[in-house]
């Protein structure tokens, strides 16, 4: 699959050209002939002899960006100055910050925000710890916790290298759900130590978002924290992925006119995401499933199964098929991939049933070329932003946590996840639904509101805490 120019690899090149003439048009032509896309030309200084221009263009990857610079350098009269990677510029100094809600303008402000006034608030919380939700940031704050062991598709790159992703996650929480989230990148990959650290910092948060922790440790860490904490713990790589996949599948099935209880689903990937997807699909009514991992199709007679794979073997593949992934696809209605790039071809998709559904979600390179898959499948989705039907966790996790926090929930349940998936699917109306629009845009104004409402109702139906001091607050005495 040939990568297309993307804003993710956009650069701004400051250069000088002769004033007048056709040099500027030659620059644009050179970039386009080299496969780039010019998105802006800004004159930053002008003289009688020379112009200084900032040329912004999109490339397919870092190497391609270098070729675009050389293409511009080859234009007669062009002198290249500074080359800036716009993505790196956006990350300079980090992407999030803390700001105070109240100004500190004088001694009166200082005395209420800090000592001596703050002591009264401390004593009120000491007398009634539940007041921490009303009188501190706790009620609207989520910890984004990682150990850097499974960051995006980059692997085990460690906590420092994971920080830009966790900052981005925190920014998305704020943008889409007005939740104050903070990245906590832990310099340990020991499950017990991670559990201990998260338990220790939990009093300051209303929820824990586990992120980019490798399987199978992520299962153990989440299970222990859910058991020992009184706030919801949500591993987004597992459950966020599962919810958005199920929501997309609901709508894809509407497009092709099939019932979720009657389709055969083949799943590639049995890690954190794959296992969570499988469990949610089964809870949603899928009865015929088959799962493959790097060792092949999972079945009860396969040797060396871990406890997690043993559970999969016992709950899927009723026919005990022991062949390969390609063989399992024959006669399937749905393929869901959360595994590895380029493991299938269009010919493999052709063996599926009529009106097949393909979710090839490996990123950035899917399990099968979307164009090839589209020749045989009725609905195709990927995890990429440059193809229709992008299945992206950001459609789900802000609304899920908004609902959990508003309900003051202490846990996350499968019922809440099912409710979130149905809410996400319901954002796409019958008039809007088609094979290239099965999930709404993340910027759709209703997405996160509806997901939050559905989760809040599934969590107990409590309304959001609108007042700082409700009538029954002991603070009012």
N, C-alpha and C positions, 0 to 999 in steps of 0.2 A: 504494500500500500504506500503510495507516494504521499509524503507529508506536504500539506499546503502551507503557504505563508500564514503566520499567526501573530497576534499581538503579543503573545508570550515571548516571542523572540524578536520584538521590535527594537530598532536601534535609531538613535539620532546622530547624524554625522555632521559636524560643523566643518565647513569647507569654504574656500574662496574661489571665485570664478571671475573671468573678465567681465566688466560691465558691458551690457549690450550684446548683440549677437545671439546665437542659438545654443549657447552652452547649457543653459538651464534645461531646455527641451531634450538635449542630448543626454543629460544626466538621467532624466526620467526614463528615456528609452533604454539606456544602459542597465538600469535597475530592473526594468520589466523584462528585458531580454535575458537577464541572469536569473529570472524566476522570482524576483521580489515584487513587492507591492508598495509604491510610494503613497503614503497617507497624509503627508504634510510637507510643504515647502515654505519656510519662513525666512524672510530677509532680516537679518539682525544688525547689519551695518552696510552702509552704502557710500561709495566714493566715486570720483570721476573715472578711475581706472578699474577698480575692483568692487565686487559685491561679496559680503559674507552671508552665507546661507546655511540654515539648519535644515537638513533633509531627514525626514522621519520615514522609515520604511519597515515593512514586516518581512521577516525571513521564516524559513521552515525549521531551522535549527541553528545552533551556534556556528557550525562550520559554514552553513549557507550565508549567515550574516557576514562572515569574513569575506566570502566571495563577492557579496554585494559591494562591500567597501572597495575591493580591488577593481571591480567593474567601474565604479565611480572614479577611482584614481586614474584609470586608463583614458578617461575623457580628456582631450587636449585642453590645457589651460587650468585644469582643476588642481587645487592644492588641498590635500586632506589635513584637517586639524584634529580636533578631539572627536573620539567615537564613544558614545555613551549607550550602555545597555539600559533601556527604560525600565525593565523589570528590576534590575539591581538598584537603580536610582530610587524606585518606590520602596525598597527595603532598607535604605540608608537610615540608620538610627532606629530601626524597628518600625512597626506599623500600628502600634497601639500605645496609649498613654493613660495615666490616671488623672482625673481632674476632680476638684472639690465641687460639691453641689451648692455650697453656700460661701459667699465671699468672707474673707477675714479682713475687715476694714479698720477695726478699732479694738480697744480693750474689751468692750462689751461682747463683740463677736468672739474674740479669743476666749473669754471667760465661759461662754456657753458651749462652744465647739470643743474646747479643751478644758483644762483645769481652771477653776474648781468645779464648774457646772457639770462636767462629764461624770464626775464621781457619783452624783445622784442617779444617773442613768445606769452606771455599772452596778450599783446596789440594787436597783430595780430588777435587773437581769439576774443578779445573784439570787434574789428572792424568788424569781419566777423565770427559769431559763427559757421558757417558750417566748418570752418577750424579746429575745434576740432576733427573732424574725421581724418584729415590728420596729425595733429601735436600732438596727444595724444594717449593714449591706447584705447580711446573710440571706434574706428572703429573695434576693434577685441576683445571686452570685453563683457561678458554676466554675469548678476547677477543671481545666483541660489537662489531663495527666498522661504523660507518655514516658517510656524508657528509651525511645529511639530505636527500637529493635525491628520495626517493620514500617518504615516511613514511605508512604506512597508506594511507588514501584521501585524504590531505591534500595530497599533492604535494611540491614542493620547498620545505620550510619551514626548512631549515638545521639545522646540528648542535646548537645550543642547544635548539631546539624539539623535536628528536628525542630528547633525553636522557631524558624520562620514559618513552618507549617502550623504550629500551635498558635502563633500570633495571628495568622490568617484565620484560623478557626475562631479565635476570640473576636476578631473583627466581624466575622459573619454572624456570630451570636448577637452582637450589638446591632448590626445593620438590619437583620431580619426579625429579631424578636425582642429587641431592647433589653437584652440580658447582659449583665456585666460578667464577663468570663476572663479568667486569667490562666496563662500557660504555666504549667509546672513540669519541667523536664528533669526527670530523676536520673541521677548518676549511679544507677544500679539496675541490674536485670534479674535480680533474685526475687521470685514471686513473694516469698514471705516478707522480705524487706519492703517491697512495694506496698503490700497490704498494710504493713505497720505504719509506713509514712503517710499513706492516704488516710488511715484512721486517725492519725495524730493531727492532721490539718483539717479534718472534716468539720469541726465546730464553726469554722468561718464560712462555710458554703452550704447552699441549699441543694446542690446536686453535684455529682461527679461524672464527667465525661471522659472515659478512658479512650485513648487514641493511639493508633499505630503501635500496638503491642503484639508481638508475634504469637502465633498459635504453636503449641497448645497451651502455653502459659497464660494467655489471655482468658481462657475459660476458667482456670483455677482462680486467677486474681479476681475476676468479676464475681464468681460464685461466693468467694470468701467475703468480699466487701459487701455484697448484697445481704449476706447473712448477718454481718456484724454492724452495719451502719443503719441509722434511722433516716437516711436521705436516699433518694434514688441514684442508682449507679447504672450507667448506660454506656456500653462499649459500642461506639458509633460504627466502627468497621464491621461489627456483627449486625447489630439491630437496626441501625440507620440504613445500611445497605439492604437488609431484608425488607424493611417497610417500603422503601421506594421501589424495589423490584416487584413486590406484591401489588402495590398501587398501579404500577405500569402494566403488570400482567392483567389485572382486572380490566383495564381499558383495551389492551390488545385483544383479549378474548371477546370484548364487546365488538371490536372491529370485525373479527373473523366469525363471530356467531357460534362460539364453542363454550361449553360449560366447564368450570374449573374442576368439577368432580369427575369429569370424563376424559380429560386430556392426559396424555403420557408426557412426562417431563424428564428430560435428560439434563443433568447438572454436571458441569465440569469445574472441579475445585471443591475440596473438602476441608479447607482451612477455616478461619474465623468467619469470613463472609459466607462461604458456601454452606457451612453447618447451620448458621442462623437462618439463611434463606430457606434451607430444607425444612427446618422445624416450623417456620412460619407458614410455608406452603402447606405442610401437612395440617396445621391448625386451621388453615383456610379452606380445607376440603380436598386438596389434591390427594389422590389415592394411588396413582401409578407413577413411581419415580425410580430413577436409576442414577447413580452418582459415580463419577470417575475422578481419580486424582492422578498424581504422577506415577503411581504403581499400577494403574489400570482401573477397570471397573471394580467397585467394592461389593463383595459378596461374603456370605458367612464362612465359606470354605477357604477364603484367601488367608494365607499365613501372615503372621506378624502384625495383626491388627491392634492398634492402640485402643484404649477404652472409648475414645471419641469415634474412631472408625468402626469399632464393634457396634456401637449404637446405630450408626448409619446402616451397617450391614443388616442389622436385625429389623430395621424399620423401612427398608427400601428393597427394590429388586426382588419382588416376589417370585419371579421366574428363575432367579439365581443365574442370570446371564453372566458369563465369565470372560467374554471377549473384550474387544477394545472399544474406545469411545465412538469411533466411526461406525462400528457395527451396531452399537446401541442406538444410534440416531435413526436407523431404518425404521420407518413407521411411527416416529415420535411426532408429537404436535408442537412441543416447546423445547428449545435449547436455551439454557442459561449458562453463560461462561463467566467465571470469576477466577481465572487461572493463568494462562500463559498465551503469548502471541502466536498467531499463525499455525495453530495446530489442526485447523480444518480448512477445507476448500469448498468452493461452490458445489462441486460434484457431491460432496458429503451432505450438504443441505438439500440437494435434489432428492435424496432418499427419504426425506421426511414426508409426513402426510401433506395433503392439500391444505392450503392456507396455514402454513407453518409460521411459527413465531420464533425469532432469533434475537436473544439478548446477548451480544458479545461484548463483555464489559471489561476485559483486560485493558489496561491503560498504560501508555498511550497507544499501543498496538493491539487491536482486538484479536480474539481467537480465530476469526475469519474475516476476510476483507468485506466490509459492509456492502460494497458494490456487487461483489460476487454473490453474497448472501441474498441481496435484494432481487437477483434474477430468479430465485426459486422460492423465497419466503414471502409471505404476505405482509409481515410487519418485522422491521429490523430496528434494533436500538443498540446504542453503544454508550460508553462512558465519556465520549469525546464531545467537545462543544462545536466542532465543525461538521457534524452530521445531525440529521433530525433525531428526535427522541433521545436526548441526552439523559441518562439515568444517573443522577447526581445526589449524593447524600444531603446536600444543602437544601434540597426540597423538603427535608424531613426534620433534621435534628433541631433547628431553631424552634419550630412549632411544638415538637414533642417536649422539649424542656420548658417552653413557655407554659404549656398545659400542666406539666408536673409541678412547676413552681407555683402557679396560680392555685392549684388544688392543695398545695402544701403536702404533696404525696411523699410517702416514705419509701416507695418502691416503684418498679416498672414491671408491668405484667404483660402477658401475651395478649390479653384482651385490649390493653391500651395500644399495642402495636397493630393489631387488626383494625382497631378503630381509626388509627392514624392512616393506615393504608387505604381504607375506604374513603376517608375524608380527602386524601390526596387525589384519588381517582375521580371523586365527585366534582372536583374543581373544573374538569374538562366536561363541558356540556355536550349533549347529543348533537347539537348543531356544529360544534367545533371538532368533534371527534373524527379522526381519519387515520390512515395507516402511518402518516408522518407526524401526527400530533396526538400522542397517547399520554404525555405528561405535560403539565403546564410549565411556563417559564418560571424560573426561580424568582423573577421580579413581578410575577402576577400578584396583584394586591391582596388576593384572597387566600393564597396558598397557606401561609403560616398561621393566619387567623383561624382557618377551618381546621387545620391539624391540631392547633392548640385547643380549640373548643372541643374537638372530639376526644382528645386525651384527657382534658379536664373532666369531661362528663364520665368517661370510663374510669377515672380515678376516684370518682365519688360525687362529682357534680357541684363541688363548691365554687362559688363565684370568686373572682379575683379579689385580693385584699385591697380595697380602694382607700381605706382610711388608715392613717397612721395610729390613731387612738380610738379603737372601737369602744362602744359603751361599756363593755364588760372588762375593759383593760384594768388590771390592778394598779397600773401606773397612775390612773386618775383617782385611786383611793376610794 
